[in-house]
């Protein structure tokens, strides 16, 4: 068991943060044992409950990162395709203008 004085000072950084996690994990374990009994208590449920919010935030960050990367790649590819098309179109227009000018004046 972790000392209650340590749990009350758990808001600090460094080793106090680790102790805060230990205090929270112990509290969740005690709640699990009280809810289902010692024989049916599951450490996996406690660990999943302990990591649930962190796991949700991590999944959200990863999803947003992948989405941003895919959006950037598609946007860059679209921009390059559009600029290649516009260069080709402007080159064709310039050639047409050149031929028109050449045949008109000569």
C-alpha positions as CSV (number, residue, x, y, z in Angstrom):
1,X,0.0,0.0,0.0
2,X,1.1,3.5,-0.8
3,X,1.2,6.1,2.0
4,X,-1.7,8.5,1.9
5,X,0.7,11.5,2.4
6,X,2.4,10.6,-0.9
7,X,-0.9,10.4,-2.7
8,X,-1.9,13.8,-1.4
9,X,1.3,15.3,-2.8
10,X,0.8,13.5,-6.1
11,X,0.2,16.7,-8.2
12,X,3.9,17.4,-8.4
13,X,6.2,16.4,-11.2
14,X,8.8,13.7,-11.4
15,X,8.5,10.9,-8.9
16,X,5.3,12.3,-7.6
17,X,3.5,11.7,-10.9
18,X,4.5,8.0,-10.8
19,X,3.1,7.8,-7.3
20,X,-0.1,9.5,-8.4
21,X,-0.5,6.7,-11.0
22,X,0.2,4.1,-8.4
23,X,-2.4,5.6,-6.1
24,X,-5.0,5.7,-8.9
25,X,-4.2,2.1,-9.9
26,X,-4.6,1.0,-6.3
27,X,-7.9,2.8,-6.0
28,X,-9.2,1.2,-9.2
29,X,-8.1,-2.2,-7.9
30,X,-9.8,-1.7,-4.6
31,X,-13.0,-0.6,-6.5
32,X,-12.8,-3.7,-8.6
33,X,-12.4,-6.0,-5.6
34,X,-15.3,-4.3,-3.8
35,X,-17.5,-4.6,-6.9
36,X,-16.9,-8.3,-7.9
37,X,-14.9,-9.8,-5.0
38,X,-11.3,-10.9,-4.8
39,X,-11.8,-14.2,-6.6
40,X,-13.5,-12.6,-9.6
41,X,-11.4,-9.4,-9.8
42,X,-9.6,-9.0,-13.1
43,X,-6.4,-7.0,-13.4
44,X,-7.1,-6.6,-17.2
45,X,-10.3,-4.7,-16.5
46,X,-8.5,-2.5,-14.0
47,X,-5.6,-1.8,-16.5
48,X,-8.1,-1.1,-19.3
49,X,-10.0,1.3,-17.0
50,X,-6.7,2.9,-16.0
51,X,-5.5,3.4,-19.6
52,X,-8.9,4.2,-21.1
53,X,-8.6,8.0,-21.4
54,X,-5.0,7.9,-22.4
55,X,-5.7,5.3,-25.0
56,X,-8.6,7.4,-26.4
57,X,-6.4,10.5,-26.6
58,X,-3.6,8.5,-28.3
59,X,-6.0,7.1,-30.9
60,X,-7.4,10.5,-31.6
61,X,-4.0,12.1,-32.0
62,X,-2.8,9.2,-34.3
63,X,-6.0,9.5,-36.4
64,X,-5.6,13.2,-36.8
65,X,-2.0,12.9,-37.7
66,X,-2.6,10.3,-40.3
67,X,-5.6,12.3,-41.7
68,X,-3.4,15.4,-41.9
69,X,-0.6,13.5,-43.7
70,X,-3.1,12.0,-46.2
71,X,-4.7,15.4,-46.8
72,X,-1.3,16.9,-47.4
73,X,-0.2,14.2,-49.8
74,X,-3.5,14.4,-51.8
75,X,-3.4,18.2,-51.8
76,X,0.2,18.3,-53.0
77,X,-0.5,15.7,-55.7
78,X,-3.6,17.6,-56.8
79,X,-1.7,20.9,-56.9
80,X,1.1,19.3,-59.0
81,X,-1.3,17.7,-61.4
82,X,-3.1,21.0,-61.8
83,X,0.1,23.0,-62.3
84,X,1.3,20.4,-64.9
85,X,-2.0,20.8,-66.8
86,X,-1.8,24.6,-66.7
87,X,1.8,24.6,-67.9
88,X,0.8,22.3,-70.8
89,X,-2.2,24.4,-71.6
90,X,-0.2,27.6,-71.5
91,X,2.5,26.0,-73.6
92,X,-0.1,24.9,-76.2
93,X,-1.6,28.4,-76.1
94,X,1.8,30.0,-76.7
95,X,2.5,27.7,-79.6
96,X,-0.9,28.4,-81.1
97,X,-0.3,32.2,-80.7
98,X,3.2,31.8,-82.3
99,X,1.8,29.9,-85.3
100,X,-1.0,32.4,-85.7
101,X,1.4,35.3,-85.5
102,X,3.9,33.7,-87.9
103,X,1.2,32.8,-90.5
104,X,-0.6,36.1,-90.2
105,X,2.4,38.4,-90.6
106,X,4.5,36.4,-93.0
